[in-house]
Amino acid sequence: MKLYHNIISTCSQKVRLVLAEKNIAFTSELLDLQRGDQFKPAYLELNPNAVVPTLEDGGRIYTESTLINEYLDDAYPEIAMKPADAAERHRMRYWCKRIDGLHPACGIQTYAIAVRPGLQRRPADEVKALVDQIPDKTRREIRRSVIDLGVQAPSFRGALAEHVVLFDALQTRLDDHDWLAGEAFSLADAALLPYVLRVEHIGLSSLVSDRPSLAAWFKRVQDRPAYTTAVAEHLPQALVDNFAKAAALVEEELADALSAVGQ
């Protein structure tokens, strides 16, 4: 088994988390997304969408992180991460679907706040060439906008509002449940973790701390051994520090945006 992934990628984190929970060994192939590894011809043959992660297992290729995690649970069922009850499995997939819908908004926030400063230090033609390779036109133009305008990009407050709506719903669910589906940590919890972690990293920690049940869930996940091996040990402190410094540069603008979306 080989996993093509990125250290800080949210979708990579959730697949690594499931691999760790299930004690599945794999060969790691790291891609540097800011240097364009995802656009190299050899990788595009595996994943034409030029995104991570991609899983290779038994000579077959699997893409889309939510579907990869479903595959892993079906192919390696010894440690199950789907509830046995059909209704709870529906609930698990419901939350996975909602969390998947948040992914574009997370990308907007991450680039507008944390990635933009580093890209602005690079030659403009180099950054343009990187963005121009994004296959999807809409995603390409949004990426260009947030790099140019940062938190003032037209899409930024809408992305923030999407987080508020989903995190409010999660808070309600977790008020009287330890986990999103069933009585145990499931694929839905693995799907959510990277997005809660990301807002902590980019100066939006109030989205979690203002929701005590969500914050308590986050602590429960962080206490799991799989979190340490799949997520925490992969986080370079220098990168986390750079994200925090970038967020500090737009602290007042973030406060205004949070206030505008009712957070």
Secondary structure, 3 states (H helix, E strand, C coil): CEEEECCCCHHHHHHHHHHHHCCCCCEEEECCHHHCHHHCHHHHHHCCCCCCCEEEECCEEEECHHHHHHHHHHHCCCCCCCCCCHHHHHHHHHHHHHHHHHHHHHHHHHHHHHHHHHHHCCCHHHHHHHHHCCCCHHHHHHHHHHHHHHHHCCCHHHHHHHHHHHHHHHHHHHCCCCCCCCCCCCHHHHHHHHHHHHHHHCCCCHHHHCCHHHHHHHHHHHCCHHHHHHCHHHCCHHHHHHHHHHHHHCHHHHHHHHHHCCC
